[in-house]
Amino acid sequence: MFETLVVQPIFNVLVAIYALLPGHNFGLALIVFTIVVRLALWPLVKKQLHQAKAVRELQPELKRIKAATKGDKQKESLMIMELYKEREISPFGSIGILIVQLVILIGLYNGLSRVVRDPNALLEHSYGFLQNLSWMKELAGDISKFDLSLFGVVDLSKAARLNGVTYWPALLIVAGSAIMQYFQSKQLLPDDKDAKGLRRIMKEAGEGKQADTAELNAAVGRSTKFFLPFMIFFFTVGLPAALGLYWLVSGLVAYWQQALILKQDETELEESIPDKIIEGEVIDKKTKNTKSKNTSSKKATAKAKRKKRR
């Protein structure tokens, strides 16, 4: 079922792009495929980003709940779940897109690994209507015309590091994908210079001080911006460069998507501020006028009393 429902559709979308793309460059087809996938995931990306922001914005309220419950973990958990329910926030809302991306990556890896082993797999595992395309018919007559490279410069079938041999073009792609993952994670994290690091929290816990859940979650979140790039580099360095190229382009598009969504949120916030400011100014002016009238009347009353005494 995984083969039929996941691997074949993903692989055939890539094959269709490759067969229809002018020049029939497989590396370029993989880049276009990645952009199409990321754009298709736009609704999930937006939902994930808003969920992540909402959870971060709840941190002050989570601290207040912790202070109010005074160590009662059961009461604290119930109040936190009520808060999530009230704000319509799912703590695991960002997992969906990660699962989808993982499924796509596994499906893509299965398809590409077959093509790397035998280029004829491009024809054998493609749908019948794709095999009738002119370029696919040409490949059926001479499979040597298939070139698994990026513009003839980077061999996408080679790994960055395999059996002690380093393929530098692929290594640059893998390093680039890890760097983009770092900036992608950093883009979503708040810049809090006073926040405690994970090492400090663990040290304080070892000394008997109870760790604050909100501080611990924030510290773990910040550590992922280093952990995820390392894991991506570690896992893709021994795989065909095609997977590294997919992850690099995916990271670039994801960074652009996140920047755009964050900018939209800032614009919406700025548009809502002027009304609040004007409303506040009106209230403030009314308050000042009322105060000035009260002050004037008090002064007049005091003056009249002094005259009567005289």
ROTOR-55365 format. One record per residue (C-alpha): x, z, y; residue in three letters. Coordinates in steps of 0.5 Angstrom, whole numbers, plus 500, padded with zeros to 3 digits. Layout:
// ROTOR-55365
XZYAla
...
This chain:
// ROTOR-55365
500500500Met
506502505Phe
509495503Glu
502491505Thr
499495510Leu
506497514Val
512493512Val
509486511Gln
505486518Pro
511489522Ile
516484519Phe
511478520Asn
510479527Val
518479528Leu
518473524Val
512469528Ala
516471535Ile
522468532Tyr
519462529Ala
515460536Leu
521463541Leu
525457544Pro
532457541Gly
530461535His
535466536Asn
534472532Phe
537477536Gly
532475542Leu
526475538Ala
528482536Leu
528484543Ile
522481545Val
519484539Phe
521491541Thr
518490548Ile
511488545Val
511494541Val
513499546Arg
507495551Leu
502496545Ala
504503545Leu
502504552Trp
496508551Pro
500513546Leu
506514551Val
501515557Lys
497521553Lys
504524550Gln
507524557Leu
501527560His
500532554Gln
508534555Ala
507535563Lys
501539562Ala
504544557Val
510545561Arg
506547567Glu
502552563Leu
509556563Gln
507561568Pro
500562565Glu
504563558Leu
508568562Lys
502572565Arg
499572558Ile
505575555Lys
505581560Ala
498582560Ala
498583552Thr
504588552Lys
507586545Gly
500585542Asp
502578538Lys
495577535Gln
492578542Lys
497573545Glu
496568540Ser
488568541Leu
489568549Met
494562549Ile
489558544Met
484559549Glu
488557554Leu
490550551Tyr
482549549Lys
480551556Glu
485546559Arg
484541553Glu
491541551Ile
494540544Ser
501543543Pro
502537538Phe
499532542Gly
506528543Ser
507528535Ile
503522534Gly
507517538Ile
513519534Leu
510518528Ile
508511530Val
515510532Gln
518512525Leu
513508521Val
515502525Ile
522503524Leu
522504517Ile
518498516Gly
523494520Leu
529497517Tyr
525495510Asn
524488512Gly
531487516Leu
535490510Ser
532484505Arg
534479510Val
541482511Val
542482503Arg
538475502Asp
536470508Pro
531467504Asn
527473504Ala
525471511Leu
521465508Leu
519469501Glu
516475505His
513471511Ser
505470511Tyr
503463508Gly
501460515Phe
507462518Leu
511458513Gln
507452515Asn
511453522Leu
516447524Ser
522451524Trp
520455518Met
519449514Lys
526447517Glu
529453514Leu
526452508Ala
530445507Gly
536449510Asp
537456510Ile
544456513Ser
541454520Lys
538462520Phe
543466524Asp
542473524Leu
546474531Ser
545476538Leu
546470542Phe
552468537Gly
556474540Val
554480536Val
553480528Asp
546484527Leu
547484520Ser
554488521Lys
554496521Ala
558499527Ala
562503522Arg
562502515Leu
567503509Asn
572505515Gly
571499518Val
569499526Thr
565493528Tyr
566494536Trp
560490539Pro
555494534Ala
558501536Leu
557499543Leu
550498542Ile
549504538Val
552508543Ala
548505548Gly
542507544Ser
544514544Ala
545514551Ile
539512553Met
535517549Gln
539522553Tyr
536519559Phe
529518556Gln
529526554Ser
532528561Lys
527524565Gln
522529562Leu
525536563Leu
524540569Pro
531541573Asp
531549573Asp
538552574Lys
536559573Asp
533558566Ala
536561560Lys
540557555Gly
539557548Leu
545561546Arg
544566551Arg
537567549Ile
540568542Met
545573544Lys
540577547Glu
536577541Ala
542579537Gly
543585542Glu
536587540Gly
532584546Lys
525581545Gln
526573546Ala
520571551Asp
517565547Thr
516561554Ala
523561555Glu
525560548Leu
521554548Asn
524551554Ala
531552552Ala
529549545Val
526543549Gly
532542553Arg
537542547Ser
533536544Thr
536532550Lys
543533547Phe
541533539Phe
536527539Leu
542522542Pro
547525537Phe
542524531Met
540517533Ile
548516533Phe
549519527Phe
543515523Phe
544508526Thr
552508526Val
552506519Gly
546501519Leu
545494521Pro
546493528Ala
539490529Ala
536497528Leu
541499534Gly
539494538Leu
531495537Tyr
533503539Trp
537501545Leu
531496547Val
526501546Ser
529506550Gly
530502556Leu
523500556Val
521507554Ala
525510560Tyr
521504565Trp
514506562Gln
516514563Gln
518513570Ala
512508572Leu
507514569Ile
511519573Leu
511515579Lys
503514578Gln
502521578Asp
506523584Glu
502518588Thr
496520586Glu
498527588Leu
500525594Glu
494522596Glu
490528594Ser
494532599Ile
492530606Pro
485532605Asp
487539603Lys
491539609Ile
486537614Ile
481542610Glu
486547611Gly
487546618Glu
480546620Val
479552616Ile
485555620Asp
483553627Lys
476556626Lys
479562623Thr
484562629Lys
478561634Asn
474567631Thr
480571632Lys
481569639Ser
474571640Lys
474577637Asn
480579641Thr
477577647Ser
471581646Ser
475587644Lys
479587651Lys
473586655Ala
469592652Thr
475596653Ala
476594660Lys
469596661Ala
470603658Lys
476604663Arg
471602669Lys
466607667Lys
471613666Arg
473612673Arg
